[in-house]
Structures are given as C-alpha cells and as structure tokens.
Amino acid sequence: MPEEAKTIEPPAIETIPVTVDGKEIAVPKLTPDWQGKLVPTTVLQACKHAGIEIPHYCYHPKLPVAGNCRMCLVHVGMPGRPGPDNKPPMNEDGSLKIDPMVLPYERGTPKGVIGCATNLIPGMEIYASSPETKEMREAVLESLLINHPLDCTICDQAGECKLQEYSMEHGQAESQFAEQKVHKPKAVDLGPRIVLDAERCVLCTRCIRFSADIAGDDALGIVNRGSYNTIATFPGAPFDNNYTLNTADICPVGALTSKDFRFQMRVWFLKETNSLCTGCATGCNTVIGSRENKMYRQEPRENDAVNGPWMCDSGRLDYKWIGSEKRLKEIRSQNPEARSWDAVIAEISGKLEGVAAGSVAIVASARQTNEELYLLKKLADKFEAITDSVPRNGEGDHLLVNADKNPNSNGARLIGIAGKTLGANLQSIAEGIESGTIKTLIVFGEDVTQHGISETLLEKLELLIVSDIFPNATTAKAHYLLPGCAYAEKRGTFTNTKGQVQKFMKALDALDAPGTARAEWEVLHELVENVTGQNGFSTIEGLFNQMANEVDAFKAKDLNWAALGDDGVTVEI
C-alpha cells in the first residue's frame, strides 16, 4: 500500500473493567478533568457511563474536585490485597473475590466512598442502587435539611433546585430532628449583581472554586464554624468581577440568586430558546428565557468549543435594550403615501434600478448576520460598490471577553463585505461622497457620522438608505429608513473569533417588534430579488445553504444549516 494511502488509526482507549449494579462494563481508564487534563476515572463517572446518575452537590465537571457534600457516597466492593504469591484472593470458581467495604471499627457496617473523588480499581464492584447506598444518601440528605429553611414556595431556585429534586428522590418522609433550626443571614448583598441567602446554602463551595480557579478572583470564602458556617466576602470588598452571575447558575440550591432575575418570573413559565451573545466576537452560546414575548433572562449554554458552561456578566445582562421604547418604530420614505413594507421596498427597488455602477457604497455592520451580509454583498456586486464594516474594539480578558466587540467581524471578512482590516475603506467612502463619485449610500446597523462620514457629507447624497434599531444622526438624514430587529427577534448565523459558524434562533416574535420593524434579511432578500433578478430563498435555511455554496470558507466545509447543529462548525479564517 502506498505511504499516502495508509489510514492512521486513532489510538485505542485504555479501559478498566468494573461492575455497576451487577452489570459488567469497560470504562475509560482516564477522563478529562476540569482543565482538560487526563486523570483517573472516578466512581461517579463510571456510574454515568453505566447510565446511572449519582446525586451530587459539590461536584461539577468544570471545577476542581472538593468532596464536600458527601451526597455522592456509594457503597463499593474491592478486590482483596495480593497474598505472598502476589495474586489477589480468588473464589472457588476461579473468579476474583470482591469484598464489600465495611467500617473497620464497626464490623458489618457498610462503608461508603465519595463517588466524585474515588478512582476506579480493576474489578471494583459499585453498588449504586443498593439499600446500603440509599441509606447513606438519606442520612446525608437529612443532615443537609436539618437547618434548611422551609421556604421553597418563595425561593427563586424552585423548579431548578437540586435539594428539592433529591429530597423527593432520596429523602425520608419524616425527620428525626427535634431541635430548633440554626438561623443565618438572609438577603445578604454580596455585590452589585448577587444576593446570598445563607440559610439555604449547603456549603458545596462551587461558588468559591469558580471564583478562584475560573474567574481568577479569590473573592469568596467560608467564615464561622460548625452549623454557623456561611459564605462571605472579605470585609469591605464586594463580590464584583465580570463573572459573578455564573455562581448563581452553578449554585445547586437557592443560596445565590441574580438581582436581575430575582422574583421576576417562575422558571417553569419560561420558554427557552437557543441563542448567542452578541457582546463580542467570542460568541458565547446562550439560552434565552422569555414569556409572552418578553425576555426575562439570558444564561450560558454549554459549548466546549466556545465558552464551556460560562459567560460574562456584561454580555448576559445586555438585553434590556431589546424592549426599549426608544427603538425605531416606523418606516420612512420619500413618498408619504408609501406606508407598507411592500410599497417602500418597491419604491427603493425602483430607485436602485436607476443607479449607475460604481456610484454606490455600502457600510454593513459586523453586528449583522452572515445571511444579511451575504445579501448586501449581492447588492454590492450588482453596483460594483465599495463596501466596509466598522471596527469596534475594546478590552478583553483572560477568560471569555474578546477585544473585538463585533459578533461577526469574521463573517464580514469571509463574505467579502470587509477586508482583513475592518474600516480600511471608510475614508475612501467619505472622499467619494465629497468628490461626488459616490451618490448612493446604503448603511445597515451603523451611525457612520461617528466614523468619518459627517452629516454634511450625508446631505450631499442623492440616495441614503438606512436600516437600524435605534435612532441616530445617520437615521435622521436617511431618505429611506428601515427599522430592524434585535438578534432575539430573528434567526441567523454569526462567525466568531475562532471561525465557529453558529446559529441562533428566534426567541421573540418579530411581528410584535416595535411598530413596523422587520428582520433585515427578509427586507434584503426582497431588494436583492427585485434589483438583481436573482430569485433567492425566502427561508433562512435555504438562504444559508445558498450562501454556503458560494462563500469559499463555508463551501470548503460543505456547510448546510442542518450540519451546524447546536454547537456550530469551525471554518478556516
């Protein structure tokens, strides 16, 4: 066989034999830890391979193991120690002898191991559903509930609380505890975005480990002793980094809650929609929680290729503007009688048909979707237009925040609206307007008066077509103003800083967007069809597939809408 024709087989995964609830399985010997390093597989992970969930509070796959809560206690059996012949004890039938673990000082009393922190041993038997294991769970759960307040009905975590779930699945109907509950501080203001209810806390320390090991801010700790232990910040130092709200996400009970979402809506009433954060080029995957066409919260959606299970606070809270009363609500046309979208699009199409090639410029925001940029590129090709996108730069950090504040700069580059350096053509567009060679300007999603194209220059244009969400100096000068939609009100894709092409879905009904606002890709689709004669697709799926067949980077990956899935596909940038 020629050398180049040989296929390279992936290395075999070394496994370890264990028995879970009487079923023999082979489990990978090593498993990635919270940092991605391969470490010995644990009892908890082996049970997950067997399709059995071991209840837990302190364990989180993306955090260092602590072994605090003891909720994952499991009864196991171990092979005996090798004898003088260096062989382990065997049964009469030749099988390996397994002895269930017992307490050394109370012979016959089962001994549990911490599932999240106990590595597997070849031949180990795990009794994940045995009466002994169930009794251990009941005892641990009862101890956690001893001082827990009976306030589930008013707790924001209701519906997402692991203490509620486990008490139903593993708890006892009656408690043997007859003392007064220990009372701790309630509604503690930890910082600008987080509230602590110390009575609900089970001291899992997820919040402490996240802050120290992930966010890099060693801001939280445990104070006091025994039953009076509580989470606290350093005196006079508020809990205020850009990732604090992740602690509310990973808190398994209602101890840490978000001030933004607190008492706003019961979670079981929310409709959940997969989306993306548009705050920067990282493109964190999110879930939008909405009800009756109102957005109530935005949470991270786990995607290891992009953001893992985390997102920054600034991106998470950047959604209130969607429901702002200041948004553009009405179409503006040179013809006062043209009040409908059909009439205005027909009028704009007629104007564009008379435009000379080379006299057009297009400024398309890198906050527009790939599909919208693709349609604008179609218009640019028709008119031999000069195009560009506005750069939007700021500060990044060590974790998720990118210095590029556009969510789709790479999309603008790959589709050809912008060059390698965004903004490189803005000066040429300004000079073209000044000299009179550029007579028509199409602007989507930018206030160009902030980027070298002054209001005086805009007044020189014969035709200025603008689409935006909020009013600004550019929309004020527009001959045709087309109110656009927020990302939560439409579907589409972005290409993030790593070249990950990701789709987001519509959480809010665009028909109920302010006034006559309409998704930009729908408007552009009709303009392109009218002006170029190209009969494009009227669905986002068809439009994406058409674009993927024409944009080189997408075509090289044989992309289509269905192939994107929930996590996206990386293309070469």
TIMAR-112961 format. One record per residue: x, y, z of N, C-alpha, C in turn. Coordinates in steps of 0.05 Angstrom, whole numbers, plus 5000, padded with zeros to 4 digits. Example, Ala and Ser with C-alpha at 12.3 -4.5 7.8 and 13.67 -1.06 7.14 Angstrom:
<nodes>
526448865156524649105156526449345156;525749555142527349795143525850015157;
</nodes>
This chain:
<nodes>
501749765000500050005000501850255000;501250444982502850694982502750835009;504850975015505051105042502751305046;502051465024500051665028497251545030;496851285023494251165024493651035051;495651025068495250895094493451075111;491550945125489951095143491051065172;491051285186492151285213489851215233;490150995246488150915265488451075291;486251165302486451315327487451125349;488951225368489951055389487750925405;488050675412486050535428485750665455;483250685464482650795491483050575511;484850615530485250415551482950415570;481850185575479450165592480050015618;478250025636478549885662475849745668;475949485675473449335680472349385707;469749455709468349495735465549385732;464249345755461549245755459849455769;457749545755455849745767453149615769;452149595793449549465799449249195784;451449035786451348775775451948755745;452348975732452848975703455849045698;457248865685460048905679460349095655;461949295659462449495637465449555636;466349645613469049745610468950045608;470350175626470350465629473050575621;473250805607475850915602477450955627;480050885626481750895649482251185657;482351365637482851645642480651815630;480052035644477852215636478852505639;478152685620479052965623477853095648;479553245663478653385686477753665679;477353835698476254105693478154275676;480754205676482654355659483154215633;481853985628482353835604484553635606;485853605629487953415633486753135638;488152925628487152655632487952565660;485952485676486352395703484752135707;485351975727483851725731480851765734;479351595721476451605722475451535750;473351675758472251635785469851455785;468951385809466551225813464151365801;463951625807461651775797461551765766;463851805753463951805724463351525713;464251315727463651045718460650985719;459351085739456451045741455051195718;456051435711454951585689455151425663;457551295659457851125635455850895635;455050805659453050585660450250685659;449850955656447151065654445851105680;447351125702446251165729447251425740;445451595748446251855760446751825789;449051915798449751925826449152215836;447352245855446652525864449152665875;449352915870451653065880451053365881;452453505898452253795900454953935894;457053855907459554005904460953935878;460553695867461853615842460753775819;462653875802461954005777464153935757;463553835733465553735715467553955706;466854205710468654425701469954565725;469854435749471154555772472854345786;474854435801476554245817474754085836;475553835840474053655858474553745887;472453755903472753845931471853615951;469853465944468853255962467653355987;466153575985465053706009462353586018;460553546000457753506007457053216016;458553026007458152736014455652626002;454252775985451752675974452252445954;454752425944455352225924456551965937;456151935963457051695976455951445963;457651245957456850995944458150765959;456650555962457850305974459150155951;461650065956463149915935464349665947;465149485929466649255937469349255923;471449175938474149185928475448905926;477148865907478748625907480548615932;481148375942482948355965485848415958;487348465979490248515975491648265965;493648285948495148055939496547915962;496647645961497947485982500847455977;502147275991505047225987505747145959;503847015945504446945917503947165898;503347415908502947655892500447635875;498547465884495947435869493747515888;491647645878489347715895487747475902;486247495924484547265932482547205911;482046945907480146855886477946685899;475646675886473446505894474046225885;472446035895472845755888472445705858;470745865845470345825816472445965799;474446075812476646205798476246495792;473946615800473446895796474747065818;475147315812476347495831474547535855;475547515879473947545903473747845910;471247925913470648205918469348225946;470448395963469248435990468048715992;465348725998464148986003465549136026;465949396023467449546043465749586068;467049556092465649596117467449776135;466149896155467650066173469549886191;472049966194473849796209473149776239;471849976250471249966279468449876284;466849826264464149716267463749496246;464749266252464649046233461848996223;461548976197458948926185457449176176;458349406186457049656178458249756152;456549786131457649866104459150136105;461250156090462850396088462550506059;461950756057461650886031464151026023;464451075997466651235986465451475972;466951695971466051935957466251885927;464051865913464051795885465651985867;465652245874466952445857469952445860;470952325882473852345888475152075891;473751855885474851585888475451465860;477951405855478751295830478051005827;477650915803476850635798479250445803;478650205811480549985813479549755796;481249625780480349405764478849195780;476449115771474948915785473049035806;473249295811471549425831468549375825;467049325846464149305843462849545857;461049685842459749925852456849865856;455949895880453149835887451550105888;451150215864450050485862447150505871;445650275870442850285877442150095900;444150015915443749825937442349955961;441149795978439849906002441950056020;444449956020446450096036447050376026;447350395999447850655987445450845991;443050735988440750905992440551016020;441250846040441250936068443251156073;445651136060447651346063446551606052;445351596028444251836016442151966034;440351806045438251906062439452046086;441551936097442752056121444152316114;445552326092446852576084444852786077;442752716063440652906056439253016081;438752836100437452936125439153136139;441853086139443553276153443653546139;443353546112443353796097440753946101;438553796107435953926110435454016139;437153936157436653996186436154286190;437954456180437654746184436654896160;435854756139434854886115432155006120;431655256111429055386116426855256098;424455256108422155146092420955376076;422355476056421455696041421455646011;421055396003421155315975419155475958;416855545970414755675955415555955946;417456085961418256355953421156365943;422356135939425156125931425356145901;427156315891427556355863428656105849;429855925864431055685853428955465849;426555505858424455305856424155225826;424154975821423954875794426654805782;428854915794431554855785433354775809;432154695831433554645856434254355860;436754285862437554005866436853905894;436554085914435754005940432853915939;431154055925428353975921428253695907;429753675885429653435869430653185885;432853225899434052995913432352925938;431053125950429453065974427052895965;426052935941423852775931424852495923;427252485911428252225901429552055923;430952185942432552035960432052105990;430152285995429752376023427852196038;427552246064425652106081423152276085;420952136090418452276094418352426121;419852326141419852446167422752496176;423052706191425652776202425852696231;428152606240428552536268429552786284;429953006271431053246284428853386299;429453446325427353576341428353846353;430753936345431854186357430954426340;431554656350430954906335433054936312;432155026289433955076267435855306273;438255276262440155496264439455706243;439255956252438556166233441156326225;441256386199443556526187442556776172;444456946164443557186150442057126124;440057286118438457256093438657516077;438357486051438457716032440957886037;443257746037445857876041446757996014;447358246013448258375988451258325985;451858115968454658045964456058235945;454558355927455758535907453558645890;454258785869452258925852450358745838;450958485835449258315819448358055834;449358005857448857745871447757795899;445757635907444657635934445057355946;445757345971446257095985444157046007;442956806007441256716029442856496043;444156566065446056376078444656136090;442056156096440655926108440255706087;440055786062439555576041442155446032;444455556039446955456028447655186040;448554996022449454736031452454716032;453854936029456754956031458154766012;457154755988458454585967461054715957;461354975961463755135953464055155923;462055095907462255135878462955425872;461555615885462055895880464855985887;465955875909468655935917470655845897;470355595888472255475869472055605841;469555675833469355815807470756085808;470256235829471456505831474456495832;475556305847478456295850479756165826;478755935816480155785796479355845767;476955945763476056015736476156315730;474856465747474856755743477456895752;479056755769481556875778481157085799;478957075813478357275833477757135859;479757115877479456965902477857135922;475257175915473657375930471857255951;471356995950469456865968470856665986;469756626009470756426028468656346048;469356166066467556076087468456196114;466656306129467256416155465556266176;466256306201464956176224465455876225;464255736244464855456248462255286251;462555026246460354846251457854916236;455554916250452954966237452755266229;454555426238454455716232456155796209;457355596195458955656171457255806151;458455996137457056146116459056256096;458056286071459656416050459856716055;462156826050462457116055464657226037;464657486034466857626020468757736041;471057836033472857966051471558226061;471958306086470658546096471258796079;469058926071469359166055469859126026;470058876017470658815989468258675976;466658815959464358695947465158485926;463358295922463758085902463058205874;465058305860464558465837466658425815;466658185803468158145778466158115755;467158075731465358065708464157785704;464457605723463457335720461757245744;460857425761459557355786457057195782;455557255761452957125757453156825750;455556735742455956445738455556295764;456156425787455856295813452856235818;451056415809448256355812447356125794;448656095771448055875753448755605766;451155595777452155335787451355285816;450155475830449255425857446955215855;447254985868445254775865442654825881;442755025898440355095914439755395910;438155505927437355785923438955985940;441555905945443156085963444056335948;445056305923445956535907443956585885;442956825884441056895863441757155850;440857185825441457425809439557645816;440657885822438858115827437158185803;438258135779436858205755434358025751;434557765758432357585753430657525778;431757605801430457535826427557635827;425657455833422857505836421557615810;422757565787421557655762419657465749;420357205750418657005736419356725746;417356555749417756275755418956135731;420955975735422455865713420755675696;418755545708417155355692415255495673;414955755675413355915656415056005632;417655985634419356095613419655915589;419656035565420355885541423355925536;424755705531427655715528428355685499;430155865490430955875461433955895459;435155725443438055735439438755985423;440756135434441656385421444656415425;445556665418448356735421448557005434;450757045449451357315459452657475437;451657725434452757895413454558115424;455458085449457058295461459958315451;461058095440463758105429464057865410;466557835400467057635379467257355390;467157315416467257045427464856885419;462557005419460156865411459156655430;459056725456458256535476455456425470;455156165473452556035468450756095492;448256165487446456235509443756105506;442156115527439356045527437756285536;435956375520434156605526431656495540;431056605563428556545577426556765572;424256695560422256905553419456805559;417656995562414856925565413157155554;411057075539409257275527410757495513;412757415498414357585481415957795496;416657725521418457895537420857725546;423257835543425657695551426257755580;426557535596427057565625429957505633;431257325618434057265626435457145603;438057135605439857015586442056865601;442256605597444156445611446056305592;448456225602450256075584449255805577;449755725552449155455542451855325536;452255085547454954965547455754895518;458154985511459454915486462454925490;463654695493466554695500468254815478;467254835453468854955432468855255434;467155375450466855665451467155775479;465255715496465155845523464855655546;464855385540464355205562461655255573;461355245600458755305612458555585623;460355765616460556035628459856255608;459356495619459256735603459756975622;460457205610461057435627458457575635;458557725657456157875666455258085647;457158225635456458455617454958345593;455758125582454358005559451557895567;451457775590448957655600446857865604;447558095614445658295621445058495598;446358455576446058635553443658555536;441258585548438858515533436558705538;436758875558434559055565433859245542;435759315525435259495503433259385483;432859115483431058995463428259095467;427459135492424659235497424459535501;426559685493426659975497424460115481;423360315493421360485479422760675459;425360695461426760875443427360755415;426660505411427260375386425760505363;426960485339425560575315423060415309;420960555303418360415300416960445274;417760635258416260685233418160705209;417160605186418560635161418560935153;420761025140420761295129421361275099;419761425083420061405054419961695043;421061725019420761985005417962034996;416461814994413661834985411861805010;410562015019408961995044406761785042;405961715018403761525015404661235017;407361195016408360925018408660855047;406760715058406760655087407260365093;407060185074407459905078410259815069;411159585080413759485072413759425042;411659315031411659245002411959494985;410559714993410659964978413460084980;414660085004417260215007419460044993;419359784995421359624981421159654951;418659674941418259714912419459984904;419060194921420060454915423060464915;424360334936427260324938428360174914;427059954907427959794884428059954858;425860114855425760284831427960494831;428560604854430760804856433460674849;433960434860436460304856436860214827;434660154813434960064785436160284767;435860534776436960754760439660844769;440960704788443560784799445760674781;447660844776449960764759451960594774;453160404760455260234772457560414781;458660354804460960504814460260754830;457660814832456861054846455560984873;455960734882454660644907456760554927;456160604952457860504974455960374995;456960165008455360025028457059995053;455860085075457160045102455259845117;456259605121454759395134455959325161;454459345182455459295208456359005212;458558965226459358685233457758575256;455558715262453558605281451158495266;451258515239449258385223449958095219;447957925212448457645209449957575184;450957335182452257245157450357275133;447957195138445957205116445457485106;445257675125444757955117447258075103;449658005112452058105099452257985071;451457735068451557595042449657735022;447257805031445357945014446358225006;447558365025448758625020451058605000;452558385001454658334982453558294954;451158174952449858144926449258414914;448258594931447758864921450359004913;452358964929454959084923456058994896;455858734891456858624866455258744842;452658774846450958884825451859164817;452559334837453159614832456159674832;457759464834460659494836461359694858;459959654881460159844903462659804920;463560014933465659994953464259934979;465359744994464059655019465959655042;464859655066466459635090464659585115;465959505137464659475163466259635183;464859725204466159895224467459725245;470059775251471359625273470259725300;470159545319469159615345470859475366;472759625377474859505394474559605423;475359435441475359495469477359335484;476859265509478659105525477658815527;479558625526478958345530479858265557;479558005563480557895589481657615584;482457485606483757225604481856995599;479257045601477356825600475656825575;473656995573471756985551471457255536;471957475549471457735536473557795515;472657835490474457895468474758195463;477058285454477458565449475858665425;475158485407473458555384470558545394;469258775394466458795404464358745383;465158675359463258585339462858285340;460458185339460057895340460657755313;460957915292461157785265463257915247;465557995259467658105243468657905222;469057655231470057455212468057395191;465457415197463457375176463657585155;464057835163464358065144466858015126;468957915138471457865122471057635102;469957415112469657175095467757215072;465657375078463657425057464557635037;466457805046467557995027466558275030;464958325051463958595056466258775066;468058655082470258805093472858655087;475058805087477658685083478758575109;481358505108482558395132482458585155;482658845149482459055170479859205166;477959165185475459305183475859605185;474359755169474560045170476560165150;477959995135480060095117478960265094;476460215087475260355064473460595072;473160635098471360855106472261125097;474861175097475861425088475361465058;475761245043475261255014472361315008;470561205024467661255020467161555025;468261655047467861945053468962125031;471262055020472462214998470762184973;469661954968467961914945465462074946;464262094970461862264973462562564969;464862634980465762914978466262994949;467462814934468062874906465662834887;463562704897461162674880461162414865;463262244867463161994853461361784866;461061814892459161634906456561804912;454461714899451861864901449761714918;450261454922448361284937449861144959;448761164983449961025006447860855020;448560605024446860415039448260345065;446860395087448060355114446260165130;447359945139445859755156447259735183;445959845204446759795231448959965242;449660195229451760365239450960655237;452160815255451961105254454561205241;454561235215457061295201458161575208;456461745220457462015228459461995250;459661765264461661725285464161605273;464261565247466561425235467561555210;467561825210468761975188467062065166;464461985166462562075145460562265158;461062515156459662715172456762755161;455162895177452462965169452463135144;454463315142454663485118455163315093;456763105095457262925073454662775066;453262685086450762535081448762705066;448762965071446863145057447463165027;449963095019450663114991449662884974;448862664988448062424974445362464960;445062334937442562324923440662124935;441761904947440161694958441561574983;440261595006441361475031439261285042;439961025042438260815052439460715078;437960725100439060655126437160455140;438360245152436860065169438260065196;436760095218437860085244435660025264;436559985290434659925311433960165328;435960345332435660585348436160835330;434861055337435461305322438261415327;439361535307441961665310442261875288;444561995286444962215267444662115238;445461875233445261765206442361705199;440861585217437961535211436461795207;437362005220435962265218436162375189;438362305175438862415148437862225126;436861985134436161785114433761865097;433961815071431661845053429761615057;430861385062429161145068430261015093;428560995113429260875139427760615143;429260405149428060135151428660035180;426660035198427159945225427859645225;429959575240430859295240430159155266;430858905268430258735291432758665307;432358615333434458515350435058225344;437358135353438057855348436057655360;434757725382432857545395430157535379;429857705359427357715344427657595316;429857465311430257345284432157105286;432456975264434356745263436656825245;438956685248441256735231443656605242;446056685231448556575240450656795243;452556755260454956915263457456735260;459656855254462256715253464056845274;464756705294466156825317469156845312;470556935333473456995330475056745323;474156505329475556265323474656145296;472856275283471756165258469455975261;468255975285466055795291463455925280;462255785260459755885248457555775266;455955945278453955865298451255985291;449155835295446555945290445056015316;443256205314441656285336438756285327;436856235346434056205339432456445349;430056475339428356695347426856635373;427356805393426056775419423556945421;423557175408421257365410420057385382;417457425381416057435356416657705342;417957685319418657935304416158095296;413857965293411458115286410558305308;411458245333410858425355413158615362;415158615344417358805349416159085346;417559285357416359555357415459645329;413059745328411959865303412159675280;413459765259413659605234416359475230;417959445252420559335250420459055237;422458995221422458745206425358635205;425658375206428358255204429758345178;432258435181433658555159434058365135;434458105141434957925119432457895102;430157925113427657905098427358135078;428058375088427958615071430058595049;432458515056434558505037434058285016;432858065025432157855005430357964983;428358124991426558234970427958444953;429658604965431158804950433058674929;434458464938436258324920434758204897;432458084903430857954882429858164862;428958394872427858594855430058724838;432358784850434458934837436258764819;436958534829438858364814437558154796;434958094802433657894787434257614797;435957594818436657324829434457244848;433257014843431056914859432156764883;432656904904433856774928431856614944;432756514966430956354983429556535003;427056475008425456635027425456515055;426956295059427256175086430156205095;430656225120433356265130435056015124;433755775125435255535119436255525090;434355595072435155595044437155805038;436856045050438756265046441556185055;441756065079444355985089445655775071;444055585062445155375044446155495018;444655685007445555824983448155974988;448356115010450756255017453156065021;452655835034454755645040455855525014;454355524992455255424967456955624951;456855884960458256094946460656214961;460556214987462756325003464856105007;467256164998469355964997469855815023;470055965045470655845071468455655080;465955725074463655555081463555315062;464055365036463955155017466054935022;468355025032470554835037469754635059;467954715077466954535098464354395091;463454445067460954325057458654385077;458454635085456554715106453754715095;451854655113449054705109447754755136;445354865136444054945161443854715181;443054485171442654255189445254175202;447454185186450054095196451154265219;450154515221451154695243450354585270;448054445272447254345298446954565319;447254485344447154685366449754805372;451954685364454654775372456154925350;455254905325456655045304458854875291;460054985270462254855256464455065251;466954985255469255165252470155165223;470555405212471555435185474255575186;475855555165478455685164478155985160;479556135177479256435174481956555166;
</nodes>
